[in-house]
Amino acid sequence: MIKESVATRALRNGLAAVLLTGCVNLDALSAAYDAGASPDSPHPADGGPTPGGYDPVVLADKPVALWDLRAASNMEPDVTGNGHTGTYQGGQPTTAVMPNGDAVAVVNGSSEYLSVPTSSVFSIPTTGQLTWEGWIRPDTLQFPNGASYGYVDWMGKCIMYAPTCEWEARFYDTTNMLNRPNALSADVLNTTPMATSGADWEPQANLLQAGQWLYVVGEYQTVTTPSGCNSAYPGSINIWVNGVEWSQPDHAPRGCMSESTVQPTASTSPVTIGTMATDTFFKGAIGKVAIYDKLLTQTQINTHFQAMTGAVPSGSCAATCTIPVPTP
């Protein structure tokens, strides 16, 4: 039996409507055909990306906030309708195009970022679980405005360090003092005294490229304590890049809240995208940033990646990680 594609089925259904009713919504029919998906389905079709259709896939998993970062004005709406509107600071970003054709902000690496007012839904203690995800395209692998250790924060909730710190997303330079070339990390911090636990996705040497799109997911939870971690500081941290999960056993005690005796605490810090505390700045494109008050499953992460790229995640992690380059 020949399998009928979703796009073909959408077209056939539209033509059937013409025969039965004598009329049809041509705009809806055209959109369904062009997107390669039926109008009522948020999932990618026929193995290709879904132009304009990525957001429904993410929204189906109920994030507490989603920012497309289209930079169409100085205000960035929360696509979920939950009202977490962001404001661009330090200048208006230029724009580029994401793998699925959607517009996306390009921050200059020296001053531009998005600031979103604080909310309890952005804090780990509210439910004991927090996930963030986003698509980034670094325009350099040696950032001009980074920390002395050799990394930039491309997102975080820690505007003034102690006592406002909660969590952050880092991208390491090719050359850095911690010997983590081009690693990506999800970190969590005590509000005071300053201490950081985290998870590191470390690529094989010279794997990543400037201009490559990367889908990064960070997760924190304090509900259970994995084997090998100290239950006096319950919880764990995980990270994925392009759908490939890091290997915590190869990096222990990284991945444990107990690594630096961290007990997540809510603060009044805004969420900032493009920086964390305005002392380091990511240079490149950032889009489709979502936050959840729960953990995403591997299946959900795979689906989000496929909705953007049309490809199934592939690769592996041990002490270092490998993924297809360039990103599909």
BELNOR-V99023 format. One record per pair of residues at least 4 apart in sequence whose ideal C-beta (glycine too) atoms are under 8 Angstrom apart, sorted by the first residue. I is the first residue (numbers start at 1). J is the second residue. D is the distance in whole Angstrom. If there is no record, write none. Layout:
# BELNOR-V99023
i:I j:J d:D
i:I j:J d:D
This chain:
# BELNOR-V99023
i:4 j:8 d:5
i:4 j:9 d:5
i:4 j:12 d:8
i:5 j:9 d:7
i:5 j:36 d:7
i:5 j:45 d:7
i:5 j:46 d:5
i:6 j:10 d:6
i:6 j:36 d:6
i:6 j:37 d:5
i:6 j:38 d:6
i:6 j:41 d:7
i:6 j:45 d:4
i:6 j:46 d:6
i:7 j:11 d:7
i:7 j:32 d:8
i:7 j:33 d:6
i:7 j:35 d:8
i:7 j:36 d:4
i:7 j:37 d:7
i:7 j:45 d:6
i:7 j:46 d:6
i:8 j:12 d:6
i:9 j:13 d:6
i:9 j:38 d:7
i:10 j:14 d:6
i:10 j:29 d:7
i:10 j:32 d:4
i:10 j:33 d:6
i:10 j:37 d:7
i:10 j:38 d:5
i:10 j:39 d:7
i:11 j:15 d:6
i:11 j:29 d:7
i:11 j:32 d:8
i:11 j:33 d:5
i:12 j:16 d:6
i:13 j:17 d:7
i:13 j:38 d:8
i:14 j:18 d:7
i:14 j:24 d:6
i:14 j:28 d:8
i:14 j:29 d:4
i:14 j:32 d:7
i:14 j:33 d:8
i:15 j:19 d:7
i:15 j:24 d:8
i:16 j:20 d:6
i:17 j:21 d:6
i:17 j:23 d:8
i:17 j:24 d:5
i:18 j:22 d:7
i:18 j:23 d:7
i:18 j:24 d:5
i:24 j:29 d:6
i:25 j:29 d:6
i:26 j:30 d:6
i:27 j:31 d:6
i:28 j:32 d:6
i:28 j:39 d:6
i:29 j:33 d:6
i:30 j:34 d:6
i:31 j:35 d:6
i:31 j:39 d:7
i:32 j:37 d:7
i:32 j:38 d:6
i:32 j:39 d:5
i:34 j:51 d:7
i:35 j:45 d:8
i:35 j:50 d:6
i:35 j:51 d:6
i:35 j:52 d:7
i:35 j:53 d:5
i:36 j:45 d:4
i:36 j:46 d:5
i:36 j:48 d:6
i:36 j:50 d:7
i:37 j:41 d:5
i:37 j:42 d:8
i:37 j:43 d:7
i:37 j:44 d:7
i:37 j:45 d:4
i:37 j:50 d:6
i:37 j:53 d:6
i:38 j:45 d:8
i:41 j:45 d:7
i:42 j:53 d:7
i:42 j:56 d:3
i:42 j:57 d:5
i:42 j:59 d:7
i:42 j:60 d:5
i:43 j:57 d:6
i:43 j:303 d:7
i:43 j:307 d:7
i:44 j:48 d:7
i:44 j:49 d:7
i:44 j:50 d:5
i:44 j:53 d:7
i:44 j:57 d:7
i:44 j:303 d:8
i:44 j:306 d:5
i:44 j:307 d:5
i:44 j:310 d:6
i:45 j:50 d:7
i:47 j:310 d:6
i:47 j:311 d:8
i:48 j:310 d:4
i:49 j:54 d:8
i:49 j:99 d:6
i:49 j:100 d:4
i:49 j:101 d:8
i:49 j:307 d:7
i:49 j:308 d:6
i:49 j:309 d:6
i:49 j:310 d:4
i:50 j:54 d:6
i:50 j:57 d:7
i:50 j:100 d:6
i:50 j:307 d:5
i:51 j:100 d:5
i:51 j:101 d:4
i:51 j:102 d:7
i:52 j:100 d:8
i:52 j:101 d:7
i:52 j:102 d:7
i:53 j:57 d:7
i:53 j:100 d:8
i:53 j:307 d:7
i:54 j:58 d:7
i:54 j:98 d:8
i:54 j:100 d:6
i:54 j:102 d:7
i:54 j:288 d:6
i:54 j:304 d:8
i:54 j:307 d:5
i:54 j:308 d:5
i:55 j:59 d:6
i:55 j:66 d:7
i:55 j:68 d:7
i:55 j:79 d:6
i:55 j:288 d:8
i:56 j:60 d:6
i:57 j:61 d:8
i:57 j:303 d:6
i:57 j:304 d:6
i:57 j:307 d:4
i:58 j:63 d:6
i:58 j:66 d:6
i:58 j:288 d:7
i:58 j:290 d:5
i:58 j:304 d:6
i:58 j:307 d:8
i:59 j:63 d:7
i:59 j:66 d:7
i:59 j:79 d:7
i:59 j:80 d:7
i:61 j:292 d:7
i:61 j:296 d:7
i:61 j:300 d:5
i:61 j:304 d:8
i:62 j:292 d:7
i:63 j:80 d:6
i:63 j:290 d:4
i:63 j:291 d:6
i:63 j:292 d:5
i:64 j:80 d:7
i:64 j:82 d:6
i:64 j:84 d:8
i:64 j:119 d:8
i:64 j:121 d:4
i:64 j:122 d:7
i:64 j:291 d:6
i:64 j:292 d:6
i:64 j:293 d:5
i:65 j:78 d:5
i:65 j:80 d:6
i:65 j:82 d:6
i:65 j:84 d:4
i:65 j:116 d:7
i:65 j:119 d:8
i:65 j:121 d:7
i:65 j:122 d:7
i:65 j:290 d:7
i:65 j:291 d:5
i:66 j:78 d:7
i:66 j:79 d:4
i:66 j:80 d:5
i:66 j:288 d:7
i:66 j:289 d:7
i:66 j:290 d:4
i:66 j:291 d:8
i:67 j:76 d:5
i:67 j:77 d:8
i:67 j:78 d:6
i:67 j:79 d:7
i:67 j:84 d:8
i:67 j:86 d:6
i:67 j:114 d:7
i:67 j:116 d:7
i:67 j:273 d:7
i:67 j:288 d:8
i:67 j:289 d:5
i:67 j:290 d:8
i:68 j:76 d:7
i:68 j:77 d:8
i:68 j:79 d:6
i:68 j:102 d:7
i:68 j:103 d:8
i:68 j:104 d:8
i:68 j:287 d:6
i:68 j:288 d:6
i:69 j:76 d:6
i:69 j:93 d:8
i:69 j:104 d:6
i:69 j:105 d:4
i:69 j:114 d:7
i:69 j:273 d:7
i:69 j:286 d:6
i:69 j:287 d:5
i:69 j:288 d:7
i:69 j:289 d:6
i:70 j:76 d:7
i:70 j:95 d:7
i:70 j:102 d:7
i:70 j:103 d:5
i:70 j:104 d:7
i:70 j:105 d:7
i:70 j:287 d:8
i:71 j:76 d:7
i:71 j:88 d:7
i:71 j:92 d:7
i:71 j:93 d:4
i:71 j:94 d:8
i:71 j:95 d:5
i:71 j:103 d:8
i:71 j:104 d:8
i:71 j:105 d:4
i:71 j:106 d:8
i:72 j:103 d:7
i:74 j:87 d:6
i:74 j:88 d:5
i:74 j:92 d:6
i:75 j:85 d:6
i:75 j:86 d:7
i:75 j:87 d:6
i:75 j:88 d:8
i:76 j:85 d:7
i:76 j:86 d:4
i:76 j:87 d:7
i:76 j:88 d:7
i:76 j:114 d:6
i:77 j:85 d:6
i:78 j:82 d:5
i:78 j:83 d:6
i:78 j:84 d:4
i:78 j:85 d:6
i:78 j:86 d:8
i:78 j:116 d:8
i:80 j:84 d:8
i:82 j:121 d:8
i:84 j:116 d:5
i:84 j:117 d:7
i:84 j:119 d:6
i:85 j:116 d:7
i:86 j:114 d:4
i:86 j:115 d:6
i:86 j:116 d:4
i:86 j:271 d:8
i:86 j:273 d:7
i:87 j:114 d:7
i:87 j:115 d:6
i:87 j:116 d:8
i:88 j:92 d:6
i:88 j:93 d:7
i:88 j:112 d:7
i:88 j:113 d:7
i:88 j:114 d:6
i:88 j:115 d:8
i:89 j:111 d:8
i:89 j:112 d:7
i:89 j:113 d:6
i:89 j:114 d:7
i:89 j:115 d:5
i:90 j:110 d:8
i:90 j:111 d:3
i:90 j:112 d:5
i:90 j:113 d:6
i:90 j:278 d:8
i:91 j:108 d:7
i:91 j:111 d:5
i:91 j:112 d:5
i:92 j:112 d:7
i:93 j:105 d:4
i:93 j:106 d:5
i:93 j:107 d:5
i:93 j:108 d:7
i:93 j:112 d:5
i:93 j:274 d:8
i:94 j:105 d:8
i:94 j:106 d:5
i:94 j:108 d:8
i:95 j:103 d:5
i:95 j:104 d:6
i:95 j:105 d:6
i:95 j:106 d:6
i:96 j:103 d:8
i:96 j:104 d:6
i:96 j:106 d:5
i:96 j:137 d:7
i:96 j:285 d:5
i:97 j:101 d:6
i:97 j:102 d:7
i:97 j:103 d:6
i:97 j:104 d:7
i:98 j:102 d:5
i:98 j:103 d:8
i:98 j:104 d:5
i:98 j:135 d:6
i:98 j:213 d:7
i:98 j:285 d:8
i:98 j:287 d:5
i:98 j:288 d:7
i:98 j:308 d:7
i:99 j:213 d:6
i:99 j:308 d:5
i:99 j:309 d:5
i:99 j:327 d:7
i:99 j:328 d:8
i:100 j:307 d:7
i:100 j:308 d:5
i:100 j:309 d:8
i:102 j:287 d:7
i:102 j:288 d:8
i:104 j:135 d:7
i:104 j:137 d:8
i:104 j:285 d:5
i:104 j:286 d:7
i:104 j:287 d:4
i:104 j:288 d:8
i:105 j:114 d:8
i:105 j:285 d:7
i:105 j:286 d:6
i:105 j:287 d:7
i:106 j:139 d:8
i:106 j:284 d:7
i:106 j:285 d:5
i:107 j:112 d:4
i:107 j:113 d:6
i:107 j:274 d:4
i:107 j:281 d:7
i:107 j:282 d:6
i:107 j:283 d:7
i:107 j:284 d:7
i:107 j:285 d:8
i:107 j:286 d:6
i:108 j:112 d:5
i:108 j:281 d:8
i:108 j:283 d:7
i:109 j:139 d:7
i:109 j:140 d:7
i:109 j:143 d:6
i:109 j:144 d:6
i:109 j:145 d:6
i:109 j:281 d:5
i:109 j:282 d:6
i:109 j:283 d:3
i:109 j:284 d:7
i:110 j:144 d:7
i:110 j:145 d:5
i:110 j:281 d:6
i:110 j:283 d:8
i:111 j:281 d:7
i:112 j:274 d:6
i:112 j:281 d:8
i:113 j:272 d:5
i:113 j:273 d:6
i:113 j:274 d:3
i:113 j:275 d:4
i:113 j:278 d:7
i:113 j:281 d:7
i:114 j:272 d:7
i:114 j:273 d:4
i:114 j:274 d:6
i:115 j:270 d:5
i:115 j:271 d:8
i:115 j:272 d:5
i:116 j:122 d:8
i:116 j:270 d:6
i:116 j:271 d:4
i:116 j:272 d:8
i:116 j:273 d:8
i:117 j:270 d:5
i:118 j:122 d:7
i:118 j:157 d:8
i:118 j:267 d:7
i:118 j:268 d:5
i:118 j:269 d:6
i:118 j:270 d:5
i:118 j:271 d:7
i:119 j:123 d:8
i:120 j:126 d:5
i:120 j:266 d:6
i:121 j:126 d:6
i:121 j:291 d:7
i:121 j:293 d:5
i:122 j:130 d:8
i:122 j:157 d:6
i:122 j:166 d:8
i:122 j:271 d:5
i:122 j:291 d:6
i:123 j:130 d:7
i:123 j:157 d:7
i:123 j:166 d:6
i:123 j:264 d:7
i:123 j:266 d:4
i:123 j:267 d:7
i:124 j:128 d:7
i:124 j:129 d:7
i:124 j:130 d:5
i:124 j:166 d:7
i:124 j:167 d:7
i:124 j:188 d:7
i:124 j:220 d:5
i:124 j:221 d:8
i:124 j:222 d:6
i:124 j:264 d:4
i:124 j:266 d:8
i:125 j:222 d:7
i:125 j:264 d:6
i:125 j:265 d:7
i:125 j:266 d:5
i:126 j:130 d:8
i:126 j:266 d:7
i:126 j:293 d:6
i:127 j:293 d:5
i:127 j:294 d:7
i:128 j:221 d:6
i:128 j:222 d:5
i:128 j:223 d:5
i:128 j:235 d:8
i:129 j:219 d:8
i:129 j:220 d:7
i:129 j:221 d:5
i:129 j:222 d:8
i:129 j:223 d:7
i:129 j:292 d:8
i:129 j:293 d:7
i:129 j:294 d:5
i:129 j:295 d:5
i:130 j:167 d:7
i:130 j:219 d:7
i:130 j:220 d:5
i:130 j:221 d:8
i:130 j:291 d:7
i:130 j:292 d:7
i:130 j:293 d:6
i:131 j:217 d:7
i:131 j:218 d:7
i:131 j:219 d:5
i:131 j:220 d:8
i:131 j:291 d:7
i:131 j:292 d:4
i:131 j:294 d:7
i:131 j:295 d:6
i:131 j:296 d:5
i:132 j:155 d:7
i:132 j:167 d:8
i:132 j:169 d:7
i:132 j:186 d:8
i:132 j:217 d:7
i:132 j:218 d:5
i:132 j:289 d:7
i:132 j:290 d:7
i:132 j:291 d:5
i:132 j:292 d:8
i:133 j:215 d:7
i:133 j:216 d:7
i:133 j:217 d:4
i:133 j:218 d:8
i:133 j:288 d:8
i:133 j:289 d:7
i:133 j:290 d:5
i:133 j:296 d:7
i:133 j:301 d:8
i:133 j:304 d:7
i:134 j:154 d:8
i:134 j:155 d:7
i:134 j:169 d:7
i:134 j:215 d:8
i:134 j:216 d:6
i:134 j:273 d:8
i:134 j:286 d:6
i:134 j:287 d:7
i:134 j:288 d:6
i:134 j:289 d:4
i:134 j:290 d:7
i:135 j:213 d:6
i:135 j:214 d:7
i:135 j:215 d:5
i:135 j:216 d:8
i:135 j:285 d:8
i:135 j:286 d:7
i:135 j:287 d:5
i:135 j:288 d:5
i:135 j:289 d:8
i:135 j:308 d:7
i:136 j:154 d:6
i:136 j:171 d:7
i:136 j:213 d:7
i:136 j:214 d:5
i:136 j:216 d:6
i:136 j:282 d:7
i:136 j:284 d:6
i:136 j:285 d:7
i:136 j:286 d:5
i:137 j:211 d:6
i:137 j:212 d:7
i:137 j:213 d:5
i:137 j:214 d:7
i:137 j:284 d:5
i:137 j:285 d:4
i:137 j:286 d:8
i:138 j:143 d:8
i:138 j:171 d:6
i:138 j:208 d:8
i:138 j:210 d:6
i:138 j:211 d:8
i:138 j:212 d:7
i:138 j:214 d:8
i:138 j:282 d:7
i:138 j:283 d:7
i:138 j:284 d:4
i:139 j:210 d:6
i:139 j:211 d:7
i:139 j:283 d:5
i:139 j:284 d:4
i:139 j:285 d:8
i:140 j:144 d:7
i:140 j:210 d:5
i:140 j:283 d:6
i:140 j:284 d:7
i:141 j:173 d:7
i:141 j:174 d:5
i:141 j:182 d:6
i:141 j:208 d:7
i:141 j:209 d:8
i:141 j:210 d:5
i:142 j:173 d:5
i:142 j:174 d:6
i:142 j:175 d:7
i:143 j:151 d:8
i:143 j:152 d:5
i:143 j:171 d:7
i:143 j:173 d:6
i:143 j:280 d:7
i:143 j:281 d:7
i:143 j:282 d:7
i:143 j:283 d:6
i:144 j:283 d:7
i:145 j:152 d:7
i:145 j:280 d:6
i:145 j:281 d:5
i:145 j:283 d:8
i:146 j:150 d:6
i:146 j:151 d:6
i:146 j:152 d:5
i:146 j:173 d:6
i:146 j:280 d:5
i:147 j:151 d:5
i:147 j:152 d:7
i:147 j:153 d:8
i:147 j:279 d:7
i:147 j:280 d:5
i:148 j:177 d:7
i:149 j:176 d:6
i:149 j:177 d:5
i:149 j:178 d:6
i:150 j:172 d:6
i:150 j:173 d:4
i:150 j:175 d:6
i:150 j:176 d:2
i:150 j:177 d:5
i:150 j:178 d:7
i:151 j:170 d:5
i:151 j:171 d:6
i:151 j:172 d:4
i:151 j:173 d:6
i:151 j:176 d:6
i:151 j:178 d:8
i:151 j:180 d:8
i:151 j:185 d:8
i:151 j:280 d:7
i:152 j:170 d:7
i:152 j:171 d:6
i:152 j:173 d:8
i:152 j:275 d:8
i:152 j:280 d:4
i:152 j:281 d:6
i:152 j:282 d:5
i:152 j:283 d:8
i:153 j:168 d:5
i:153 j:169 d:7
i:153 j:170 d:6
i:153 j:275 d:6
i:153 j:276 d:3
i:153 j:277 d:7
i:153 j:280 d:5
i:153 j:282 d:7
i:154 j:169 d:5
i:154 j:170 d:7
i:154 j:171 d:6
i:154 j:273 d:7
i:154 j:274 d:7
i:154 j:275 d:8
i:154 j:282 d:4
i:154 j:286 d:6
i:155 j:168 d:7
i:155 j:169 d:4
i:155 j:271 d:7
i:155 j:272 d:7
i:155 j:273 d:5
i:155 j:274 d:7
i:155 j:276 d:7
i:155 j:286 d:8
i:155 j:289 d:7
i:156 j:166 d:8
i:156 j:167 d:6
i:156 j:168 d:4
i:156 j:169 d:6
i:156 j:271 d:8
i:156 j:272 d:6
i:156 j:275 d:8
i:156 j:276 d:3
i:156 j:277 d:7
i:157 j:164 d:8
i:157 j:165 d:8
i:157 j:166 d:4
i:157 j:167 d:6
i:157 j:168 d:7
i:157 j:267 d:7
i:157 j:269 d:5
i:157 j:270 d:7
i:157 j:271 d:5
i:157 j:272 d:8
i:157 j:276 d:8
i:158 j:164 d:6
i:158 j:165 d:4
i:158 j:166 d:6
i:158 j:167 d:7
i:158 j:168 d:6
i:158 j:189 d:6
i:158 j:267 d:8
i:158 j:269 d:6
i:158 j:276 d:5
i:158 j:277 d:6
i:159 j:164 d:6
i:159 j:269 d:4
i:159 j:270 d:6
i:159 j:272 d:6
i:159 j:276 d:7
i:159 j:277 d:6
i:159 j:278 d:7
i:160 j:164 d:5
i:160 j:269 d:7
i:160 j:277 d:6
i:161 j:165 d:6
i:161 j:194 d:7
i:161 j:277 d:6
i:162 j:191 d:6
i:162 j:192 d:4
i:162 j:193 d:7
i:162 j:194 d:5
i:163 j:191 d:4
i:163 j:192 d:5
i:163 j:267 d:7
i:164 j:191 d:7
i:164 j:267 d:5
i:164 j:268 d:7
i:164 j:269 d:4
i:165 j:189 d:4
i:165 j:190 d:7
i:165 j:191 d:6
i:165 j:194 d:7
i:165 j:267 d:7
i:165 j:269 d:7
i:166 j:188 d:7
i:166 j:189 d:7
i:166 j:191 d:7
i:166 j:264 d:7
i:166 j:265 d:7
i:166 j:266 d:7
i:166 j:267 d:6
i:166 j:269 d:6
i:167 j:186 d:7
i:167 j:187 d:7
i:167 j:188 d:5
i:167 j:189 d:7
i:167 j:218 d:8
i:167 j:220 d:6
i:167 j:264 d:8
i:168 j:186 d:8
i:168 j:187 d:5
i:168 j:189 d:7
i:168 j:276 d:5
i:169 j:184 d:8
i:169 j:185 d:7
i:169 j:186 d:6
i:169 j:187 d:8
i:169 j:216 d:7
i:169 j:218 d:6
i:170 j:183 d:8
i:170 j:184 d:7
i:170 j:185 d:4
i:170 j:187 d:6
i:170 j:198 d:8
i:171 j:182 d:8
i:171 j:183 d:8
i:171 j:184 d:6
i:171 j:282 d:7
i:172 j:176 d:5
i:172 j:178 d:7
i:172 j:180 d:5
i:172 j:181 d:7
i:172 j:182 d:6
i:172 j:183 d:4
i:172 j:184 d:7
i:172 j:185 d:7
i:173 j:181 d:8
i:173 j:182 d:7
i:174 j:181 d:5
i:174 j:182 d:6
i:175 j:181 d:7
i:176 j:180 d:6
i:176 j:181 d:7
i:180 j:185 d:8
i:180 j:200 d:6
i:180 j:202 d:6
i:181 j:202 d:8
i:181 j:203 d:8
i:181 j:205 d:6
i:182 j:203 d:5
i:182 j:207 d:7
i:182 j:208 d:5
i:183 j:200 d:5
i:183 j:201 d:6
i:183 j:202 d:4
i:183 j:203 d:7
i:184 j:200 d:8
i:184 j:201 d:5
i:184 j:214 d:7
i:184 j:216 d:6
i:184 j:239 d:7
i:184 j:241 d:6
i:185 j:198 d:5
i:185 j:199 d:6
i:185 j:200 d:5
i:185 j:201 d:7
i:185 j:239 d:7
i:186 j:198 d:6
i:186 j:199 d:5
i:186 j:218 d:3
i:186 j:219 d:7
i:186 j:220 d:7
i:186 j:237 d:5
i:186 j:238 d:7
i:186 j:239 d:4
i:187 j:196 d:5
i:187 j:197 d:7
i:187 j:198 d:4
i:187 j:199 d:8
i:187 j:237 d:7
i:188 j:196 d:7
i:188 j:197 d:6
i:188 j:198 d:7
i:188 j:220 d:5
i:188 j:237 d:6
i:188 j:257 d:7
i:188 j:262 d:5
i:188 j:264 d:6
i:189 j:194 d:7
i:189 j:195 d:7
i:189 j:196 d:5
i:189 j:262 d:7
i:190 j:194 d:7
i:190 j:195 d:5
i:190 j:260 d:8
i:190 j:261 d:8
i:190 j:262 d:5
i:190 j:263 d:7
i:190 j:265 d:7
i:191 j:265 d:5
i:191 j:267 d:6
i:195 j:260 d:4
i:195 j:261 d:6
i:195 j:262 d:6
i:196 j:260 d:6
i:196 j:262 d:7
i:197 j:237 d:6
i:197 j:254 d:8
i:197 j:256 d:6
i:197 j:257 d:5
i:197 j:258 d:7
i:197 j:259 d:4
i:197 j:260 d:5
i:197 j:262 d:4
i:198 j:237 d:6
i:198 j:254 d:6
i:198 j:255 d:8
i:198 j:259 d:8
i:199 j:218 d:7
i:199 j:237 d:4
i:199 j:238 d:6
i:199 j:239 d:4
i:199 j:246 d:6
i:199 j:248 d:7
i:199 j:251 d:7
i:199 j:254 d:6
i:199 j:255 d:5
i:200 j:239 d:7
i:200 j:246 d:7
i:200 j:251 d:6
i:200 j:254 d:6
i:201 j:216 d:8
i:201 j:239 d:5
i:201 j:240 d:7
i:201 j:241 d:5
i:201 j:244 d:8
i:201 j:246 d:5
i:201 j:317 d:7
i:201 j:321 d:6
i:202 j:246 d:8
i:202 j:251 d:8
i:202 j:319 d:7
i:202 j:320 d:5
i:202 j:321 d:6
i:203 j:207 d:4
i:203 j:208 d:5
i:203 j:241 d:8
i:203 j:320 d:6
i:203 j:321 d:5
i:203 j:322 d:7
i:203 j:323 d:8
i:204 j:320 d:5
i:204 j:321 d:7
i:204 j:322 d:5
i:205 j:320 d:8
i:207 j:321 d:8
i:207 j:322 d:6
i:207 j:323 d:7
i:207 j:325 d:6
i:208 j:212 d:6
i:208 j:214 d:7
i:208 j:325 d:7
i:209 j:325 d:6
i:209 j:326 d:6
i:212 j:325 d:6
i:212 j:326 d:5
i:212 j:327 d:6
i:213 j:285 d:8
i:213 j:309 d:8
i:213 j:326 d:8
i:213 j:327 d:5
i:214 j:241 d:6
i:214 j:242 d:6
i:214 j:327 d:7
i:215 j:240 d:8
i:215 j:241 d:7
i:215 j:242 d:5
i:215 j:243 d:7
i:215 j:304 d:7
i:215 j:305 d:5
i:215 j:308 d:7
i:215 j:327 d:8
i:216 j:239 d:7
i:216 j:240 d:7
i:216 j:241 d:6
i:217 j:239 d:7
i:217 j:240 d:4
i:217 j:241 d:8
i:217 j:296 d:7
i:217 j:301 d:6
i:218 j:237 d:7
i:218 j:238 d:7
i:218 j:239 d:5
i:219 j:237 d:7
i:219 j:238 d:5
i:219 j:239 d:7
i:219 j:295 d:5
i:219 j:296 d:7
i:220 j:235 d:7
i:220 j:236 d:8
i:220 j:237 d:5
i:220 j:264 d:7
i:221 j:235 d:6
i:221 j:236 d:6
i:221 j:295 d:6
i:222 j:234 d:5
i:222 j:235 d:4
i:222 j:257 d:7
i:222 j:264 d:6
i:223 j:234 d:8
i:223 j:235 d:7
i:224 j:234 d:7
i:224 j:235 d:8
i:224 j:236 d:8
i:225 j:229 d:5
i:225 j:230 d:7
i:225 j:231 d:4
i:225 j:234 d:5
i:225 j:235 d:6
i:225 j:236 d:7
i:225 j:256 d:8
i:225 j:257 d:8
i:225 j:258 d:8
i:226 j:236 d:5
i:226 j:248 d:7
i:226 j:255 d:7
i:226 j:256 d:7
i:228 j:249 d:8
i:228 j:252 d:5
i:228 j:253 d:7
i:228 j:256 d:7
i:229 j:233 d:8
i:229 j:234 d:8
i:229 j:235 d:8
i:229 j:236 d:7
i:229 j:253 d:7
i:229 j:255 d:8
i:229 j:256 d:4
i:229 j:257 d:7
i:229 j:258 d:5
i:229 j:259 d:8
i:230 j:256 d:7
i:230 j:258 d:4
i:231 j:258 d:8
i:232 j:258 d:7
i:232 j:261 d:8
i:233 j:256 d:8
i:233 j:257 d:5
i:233 j:258 d:4
i:233 j:261 d:5
i:233 j:262 d:6
i:233 j:263 d:6
i:234 j:257 d:6
i:235 j:256 d:8
i:235 j:257 d:4
i:235 j:264 d:7
i:236 j:248 d:8
i:236 j:255 d:6
i:236 j:256 d:6
i:236 j:257 d:7
i:237 j:254 d:8
i:237 j:255 d:5
i:237 j:256 d:8
i:237 j:257 d:7
i:238 j:245 d:7
i:238 j:246 d:7
i:238 j:248 d:7
i:238 j:255 d:7
i:239 j:245 d:8
i:239 j:246 d:5
i:240 j:244 d:6
i:240 j:245 d:5
i:240 j:246 d:7
i:240 j:301 d:6
i:241 j:246 d:8
i:241 j:321 d:7
i:241 j:323 d:7
i:242 j:305 d:6
i:242 j:313 d:6
i:242 j:315 d:7
i:242 j:323 d:5
i:242 j:324 d:8
i:242 j:327 d:6
i:243 j:298 d:8
i:243 j:301 d:5
i:243 j:302 d:5
i:243 j:305 d:4
i:243 j:312 d:8
i:243 j:313 d:3
i:243 j:314 d:8
i:243 j:315 d:8
i:244 j:313 d:6
i:244 j:314 d:8
i:244 j:315 d:4
i:244 j:316 d:7
i:244 j:317 d:6
i:244 j:321 d:6
i:244 j:323 d:6
i:245 j:298 d:7
i:245 j:317 d:7
i:246 j:251 d:7
i:246 j:255 d:8
i:246 j:317 d:5
i:246 j:321 d:7
i:247 j:251 d:7
i:247 j:317 d:4
i:247 j:318 d:5
i:247 j:319 d:7
i:247 j:321 d:8
i:248 j:252 d:6
i:248 j:254 d:7
i:248 j:255 d:4
i:250 j:317 d:8
i:250 j:318 d:5
i:250 j:319 d:5
i:251 j:255 d:6
i:251 j:319 d:8
i:252 j:256 d:7
i:253 j:258 d:7
i:253 j:259 d:4
i:254 j:259 d:6
i:255 j:259 d:7
i:257 j:262 d:5
i:257 j:263 d:7
i:257 j:264 d:7
i:258 j:262 d:8
i:271 j:291 d:7
i:272 j:276 d:6
i:272 j:277 d:8
i:272 j:278 d:8
i:273 j:286 d:6
i:273 j:289 d:6
i:274 j:281 d:6
i:274 j:282 d:5
i:274 j:286 d:6
i:275 j:279 d:8
i:275 j:280 d:6
i:275 j:281 d:5
i:275 j:282 d:7
i:276 j:280 d:7
i:282 j:286 d:7
i:288 j:308 d:7
i:292 j:296 d:6
i:296 j:300 d:4
i:296 j:301 d:5
i:296 j:304 d:8
i:297 j:301 d:7
i:298 j:302 d:6
i:299 j:303 d:6
i:300 j:304 d:7
i:301 j:305 d:7
i:301 j:313 d:8
i:302 j:306 d:6
i:302 j:312 d:7
i:302 j:313 d:5
i:303 j:307 d:6
i:304 j:308 d:7
i:305 j:309 d:6
i:305 j:311 d:7
i:305 j:312 d:8
i:305 j:313 d:5
i:306 j:310 d:7
i:306 j:311 d:6
i:306 j:312 d:6
i:306 j:313 d:8
i:309 j:327 d:7
i:309 j:328 d:5
i:310 j:328 d:7
i:311 j:324 d:8
i:311 j:328 d:4
i:313 j:323 d:8
i:314 j:323 d:7
i:314 j:324 d:6
i:315 j:321 d:6
i:315 j:322 d:5
i:315 j:323 d:4
i:315 j:324 d:7
i:316 j:321 d:7
i:316 j:322 d:6
i:317 j:321 d:4
i:317 j:322 d:8
i:323 j:327 d:8
i:324 j:328 d:6
